[in-house]
Amino acid sequence: MHQKVVQIIREEINAIGGQEMLCPVLTPAELWQASGRIVIPQVFRLEDRSGRPFVLGFTHEETMTFHARELQSYKQLPQLWYHFSTKERDEPRPRGGLLRVREFIMKDSYSFDRDEAGLDRSFDAHKRAYERIWERCGLEAYFVEAESGIMGGRESSGFMAPAESGENILVRCENGDYFADSDAARGIPRAPAFPELLERPEEVATPGVGTIEALAEFLGVDPAATSKAMPVMVAERPVLALIRGDDRLNEEKRGVQAGRDYNPRFADIRQANAGDACPECGGKLLEQTAIELGHIFKLGTFYSTRLEATFLDEDGEQKPLVMGSYGIGPARAMAAIVEQHHDDRGIAWPRSVAPYDVHIVVLAGMDAYGDEAAAALHEAGFAVLLDDRDARAGEKFADADLIGCPFRVTVGRKAAEDGTVDLRERAKGEDDAVKVSELVTAVRGKLS
């Protein structure tokens, strides 16, 4: 299944002009020192026997930019390079399964353009390619506002698939015109009910009051009319952030009485909440867990200036390459497919990524008929899984439902009696009696 997802991704990136490469996992630390990312906690660092420092990359901006230094002229642009490779990430809270792990395979592609207009075209081409990938994988996915985080650059967007086991929060408007990762989401909170204005601050004892809720109840005020102090570190500089008492601080974004007692600098550092008003239409914002499938970034010249990747433009000037970076985790796509295509019996794979097209369950004494059905389907181009084990029928049926191939063919006594088998679509769960001689036609008919 993983390789089928990989192939879908490969075909769609090739379709927008991608050139597939293979980059090393082990990279020289000096590249990461040049970009400034060597200090990121998620970076795996090591030394060889001579004491030379290296990095096990969790992404390949530095490596690809280093190779892009070979580009000399605007006539060689644009370029789009990509690869599938193993990534290593010193994850602080690794999880089981396929989501937050320390080692994973990722498709990452990199665009190199001469200007921002070219970057916009590369970015839009990847957005459309990703949307085709999700459609071919049978995924419900949304294009969302997102934070660039440790990748750098000036702008990024993500793709998220609703899933109960997801570790991200998708924030969306009930009217369907706004989607965002919770780290980047913008929401308009309800208006607070302010108490009567005081001319000057008054000292009030609050013994045993340790939460905003308790404080608001003690003072008889709306929690939204209070503020709480959140000291945070920005790089090496301490900053005191004040947010509304009923809000949470968004660590990715990073308001005594404002204006009367101090002069604050205002910024959007609050965590958007379910029930906030949509910034686009005023509708209600909703939250649901989701899996991040992919992330696309407008890096600009963040890496090219640091690694001196320049080209000679048409006007005779040396200019830094304008870059984009675009990632997809095939295993994350697999996890989302399982989440969105399963029932209490197991997985129901979409055919495009299924391990096999048809699962043939052969009951006792029907091996010859099972072989005949398997041969016919195989010759017609279908991938077939033949279960001719010496096992109980119920066990075989349970395994077939668990594996989740799109079609199941049951070869039982009716094959000998009247030449028919039972054809079932995994997603529907209903059997149709089909002549073995007409089995290929029947399967093709259900695919049309």
N, C-alpha and C positions, 0 to 999 in steps of 0.2 A: 504493500500500500504506500509506504514511504516513497519508493522509487516511482510509483505512478504519479504521486503529487509532484515529485521532482521533475518528471517529464512534462507535466502540464505547465509548470513554471518555466522550464527551459523553452518550450515551444512559444510561449507568449512573450518572453523577453527576446528571443531570437526574432520574433515578428516585428519588434520595434527597433531592430538594428543592433541588438546586443552581440558582443563577441565573447565567447566563453573562454576563460583562462583557468589556471590553477595556481594559487598563491600558497606559500609556506605557512604553516601554523607557527613555527618558531621564527621570530622576527628580531632584528637588532634593536636593542633598547634605545640607541641614539635617535632612531626615528620617532619614538614616543617622547623622548626628551625634547626634540625639536618642536613637536606639536604641543607640549605641555601636559600631555595626558598620562605621563609616567607616574604621576602622584595619585591617580584615581584608585581608590581602594579595591575596585573590582579587577584590577590588572594583576595577572599572575606573573611574577618576576622570578628569574632564576639566573644562575651563572654557569658557564661551562668550566671545564677543568683548569682553564687558564685564568679564570676569574673575569672573563668578559661577560657583561650583562646582556640578557635577552628577555624577551617578553613572549608569552603565549597569548596571541591576540584573541580578543572577543569580537573584533571587527577589523576591517582592513583599510581604513581611510589612509593611514600613514603609508602602508605598503603600496597601494595603488597610486597614491600621489608621487611616491618615489619613482615608480616606473613611468609616470606621466611626464617626468622631467625629460624624457626622450622626445617628447613632442616639441617641435621647433617653430612651426608656422601656423597661422590661422587657417591655411589651406588644408591642414590635417584635422581640422575640427569641423563638426563635433565628433566626439568619441564616446562609446558606451561599452564598458567592460564589466563582466560579471563572472562569478564563480560560485560553486557550492563547496563549502569546506567546513571542517571541524573547528569549532570555536571553544575557547576555554575562558571561563568567567569565575572569579573568586566571589561567588554568590554568598552573601551573608546569611540568607535563610533559604537554603536549597529545599526543594520539595520533591516528593516522589512523582512518578508518572512522567509526563512529557512537557511540563510547563517550565517551572523555575528550577533548572538543573545547572550543574557546573560545566558540563560538556554537552555540546549540541551541534547539529549541522544547520547551517544557515545559507540561504542564497543572498549574497549582497552584491549589488551592482553600483557602478559609479559612472557618472556622466561628467564630461569635460567639455565646456563651451567657452566661447570667446567673450560673451557678455550675459547680462541678466535676462535678456529676451530669449537667448538660447537656453538658459537654465529653465526658464518658465516652460518652454516647449518640451524639454526632457522630463521635467516634473509631471506635466500633464500627460505625456505619453506613458509614463509609469503608472499614473493613477488609472488610466483606462486599461492598461495591461493587467493590473492587479484586480480590477473589477471583473475582467474576463476570467481570470484564474479562479476567483471565488465562485463565479457562476458555473464554471466547468466542474468544480469540486462539489457542487450542490450545497453551497454555504450561504446562509443569510449573514451578511456582513455590512457594516456601515463605515463610511468615510467620516472621520472625526477630527476635531481640533485636538492637538496634542502638544506636549512639551518636548523640547529638544534634549534636555537633560545633559548627560555626559558626552553626547555626540558633537556638540558645538553647532555653529551655524546660526542662521537668523530666523528660520521658519521650518515647521514640520507639521505633518499630518499623519494620522494613523488609520488603521482598519481594525474594527473590533467585531467579534462574533458573539452574540448573546449565548451564554452557557452557564449552567448552574455551578460548575466547578471552577469557573474563571476566577482569576485573582485581581482583575481590574474591575472598575465600576464604569459602566457606560451611562452617561447622562444624556437624556434625549427629551425633546419637547413632545408633549402629547399630540401636537399638530403635525409632527414629522418634518419640521423645517430647521431643526438644530440638533446636532450630535457632537458630543465631546467626551474625551477621557476625563475622569473626575479631576485629574491633576491640572488640567487646563480649562475646565468648564467655567463658564461665566453664568451667574444667576442673579436675579434681582430679588433681594429679600423683602419680606413684608415690612411695611412702615411701622416703626416702634411707637408705642404710646408713651410719650415723654411726661415725666412729672412736672410740677410747677417749677419754673426757672428760679434759681437762687442767685442773689447778687454776688455772693462770695462763697467759697467752699466752707463746709462745716465738718468738723471732726465728729465721727459717729463710731462708738465702740461696737464691735461685732464679735463678741465672744462665742467661740465654738462654731463659727460660720466658715465652712471650708470650700463651698462650691458656689457657682453663680446662681444656681437654682435656689439654694438656701439663702443667699444674700438677697435675691429679688423678693423672696417670701418675707424675709426679716424686715426689709425696708418698704414692702408693699408697692414695688415698682415692677414694670415689665422687664423681663430679662434682656430684651432687645434694647432697652434704654441704658444698659450698663456696658462697661468695657472691661476687658481683661488684658493684663500685660503678659506678653510672651517673649522673653529674652531668647534671641537666636544669634548664631554666628554666621556672618556673611563673609566667606573667605576667612580671614583672620581678624575681622572687625566685629565687635559685639553690636547688635542692634536691638533696641526695645520695640517690639511690634505690639500695637494695641488694636484689638479687634472687638467687634460687638460681642457682648456676653453670651449670646445664644449661637455664636458661630464658632467654627473650628479653623485653626490656622492651616493653610495649605503650604506644606514644606516646599513644594516645587515653585510656588509663586513668590513666596516671601514678599486708634484713634483716642476727680479732676474733670474737665470739660474742654473740648477742643475749641480754640479761638479765645477762650477767656483765660485759661490757666497755662496754655502752652500752644505753640504753633507747629502742628504736625505736618509732615509731608505725606500726602495721601497716595495710596497704591492699592491695587486689587490683590490682597493676600488672603482673602477668605476662601474657605472651601464651599463650593456651591452645594446646596442641599436639595433633596427631593421636596417639592412643593414651592420652590422659588419660581419666580416668573421668568419665562424664556426671554433672553435678550433680543431675540429677533421679532417675536410676535406677541409676547406677553402671556402665552399659554403656560400651563403648569409643566414644570420639569419633573421627569420621572427618573428613577435609578434602577439598574439591573446589573447583575454580575455578567462579566464578559471575558473572553480571551482575546488578547491582542495578537492579531495575525501578522501584521506587518507595519512598517513605519517608513515614511519617506521624508527626506530632509533636503532643504535648500541650504547647502553649506557655504555657498558664496566662495570667498577667497580665504576662509579660515585656515585651511590646511595648505593651500598652494603658496601663500605668502610665507608661512613658517618653514615649509620645506623647499622653498625657492623653485617652484614649478611654474615656469613662465613660458610665453610664446611671443613670437614677433607678429604684431598685428599689421593690418593693411596700411596703417598710417606710419609704419616704421618704428613704433614704440614697443618695448618689452612690457608685457602685461601679465599679471597672474591669471592662471586658469580659473574659470568659474565652475564650481563643482556642485554636484548633487550626490546623495547617497540613498540607497533604497534597499531595505531588508525584508526578507520573509523567512519565517521558521517553518519548514515543512512539517516537523513534528507537531508544532502548535496547530497547524491546519488539520492534521490528523485528529488531534484531540478535540478540536471544534466539530469536526465531522461526526465523530462518535457521539458527542454531546447532543448534536442536533438530529441525529439519525439513529435512535435506539428505542427499545421498549423494554418491558420487564423480562423479556426472554433473551435479549442480546442486542447485537448491532445489526443495522440494516444499511449496508454500504451502498452509496450511489454507484452505478456501474462504472463510472469513469475512474474510480479509485478502489474498486473492490478487488480482493485477492484473486477471485475467480468469478467468471460470469455465471456458471451453473454448478450447483452442488448436487451430485447424483447419490441418492441413498438407496443402496441395494439391500433388499431384505433376503432372508435365508433362502438358498436354493435358486436365486434369480440372477446368478453371476453372468451367465451368457447374455441375458437380455440387457443387463447393466452395461456390459462391455459394448454391445451393439449401439446403445444409446450414446455412450461416451464417445465412441468412434465417429458417429454421425455428427455430433456437435463439434468435436475437435476438427474434423475435416471442413466444417462450415466456418471455422475461424474463431470459435468460442473457446475461452479458457475454462477447462473442466476440472473439478475436484471429484474424484470417484471414491466413495466410501463403501468398500466391500469388506469391512472388518467383520470378524466373528463377534458381533455384539448385539445386544437387544435393540429392537426397533426404537423404543422410547429413548434410549441413550443416543442413538444416531440422530433422531429428530431434534433432541435438545442441543446436541453439538452443532447441527446445521443452523438452528436459530441463533446460537451464540456467535458462530463465525460470521453469519450475516451476508452470504452471497446473494445477489439480486434474485436468482431463481433456484428453486429446489425441484428436482425430479425424483419421485419415489417409484422405484421399480419393485412391484409386489406380485402377488399371484395373478392379478388381472393381465399382466404382460403375457403370461402363458395361456390364459383362458381366451382373451379376445385381442391381444396385442396392444393394450393401452397401458399408459403410465399416468401418474398424477403430476401435473405441472403447477407449481405454486410460486407466486411472486412474494418474496420475503416481506415487502412493505405492506401487502394487502392481506396475506394469510388465508387465501381461498384457493382450493384445489380445482383444477380443470382436468377432466379425463382427455388424454390426447393419444392418438395412435403413435407408436414408435416411429413409423415411417413418415409421420407428419410433424415430428417433434421440432425439427429445425425451423420449419415454417411457422409453427406456433410461437416459438421463442422470438423469432424475428418480428412477428406480428405484435407482440407485446412491447417491443422496443420502438415501434413506429409511432 
